[in-house]
Amino acid sequence: MSKVPKIHIDPNKVLREDIDKVLMSKYDIFYRRIVEFVLERIEGKGSKEELLAILVDDEGVEYQMDLPKEGYIKCLKKAMEYFLRIEEYETCDLIKQMNKQI
């Protein structure tokens, strides 16, 4: 089972609408986690109860983030955009294969 990443956020600067911006600032860890998370589900290795990530504010309060199956395609699309931007084509190919399996 993989380690659920803890992503630190500043709640004073984050509104619900800005969560995408916060995650973008931590995008490498986050997008790699999306790929890992979905791949584990496809291969039957991941636990249904496992979280995608844990967001932690400055006071140490943790917010659990999950990814329902209905969101896999959308999240993989966002991850694909990131990996294309950094020219990591092997991961892009993996994401394409994962989309076919979903």
N, C-alpha and C positions, 0 to 999 in steps of 0.2 A: 504494500500500500504506500502511496506517495505521501510526501509531507505537504500539508496544506500551508500555503504561504500566508504570512501576516504582513499586510500592507498598511503602513502608518499614514494616517490622514490628519488634517487640521480641521476640526469641525467648525471652527469660526470662519473658515474660508470656503467651506463646502456646503452648498445647498443640494437638495436632491437632484436638481437639474444638472449640477456640475460634476456629478460622480464620474461621468465619462472622462472629463478633463483630469481628474485626480488619477484615475486608472491609467490614462495616457502617460502621465508623468512616471509611472511605474510600469510602463507598457511591456518592456521586455520580459520581466518576471511574469506579468499577468497573462500575456499572450502565449507564452510557453506553457503556462499552467492550463490554459484553455485546451491547447492541443493535447497535452498529457491527460487531462481529465476526460475528454471525449474519447481519446484512444483507449484508455482503460475501460470505459463503458462498452465500447465496440468489442473489445477482446474479452469482456466478461470478467475483468480483473478488479474493477472498482466496486466499492460498496455504494449502494444507493443512498446511504446516509452520509457519505463523505461530502464535505463542503468544497466549493470551488476555491474560496479564499476567506480570510478573516481580515476585516478592516479594523484598525486600532486607532483610537483618537489619542490626543495628548495626555489625557487622564488615565489611559490604559483600558478604557471601556472597549470591549470587542463587539463587532457587529458581524454576524455570520452571513456569508454570501453563498447562495447555492445556484445551480444551473440546471433547470428542468430540461428534459429531453426535447421539448418543443423549441428551446433556444439554441440547440447545438448548431444548426445550420447558420443562423445569424451570427453567432459568436465566432464560428470558424471563418465566416466571410470577413469579419473584422480582423481576425488574426492573419488571414491571407493577405489583406491589404498591408498590414505591418511587415510581414515577412518579404513581400515583394519590394517594399520601400527600402529594406535593408539588404536586399538582394540575396536572401537566404533561400535559394531555389529548391534545395532538397526538402526543406520543411514545407514549401508550397506544394511540391509533388505529394508529400504525405497527406496534406490537407485535402487535395483533390481526391486521393484514394479514399480518405475517410468519408468525404461527402458522398461518394458512390455507394459506400457501405451503409450509410444512414438512409 
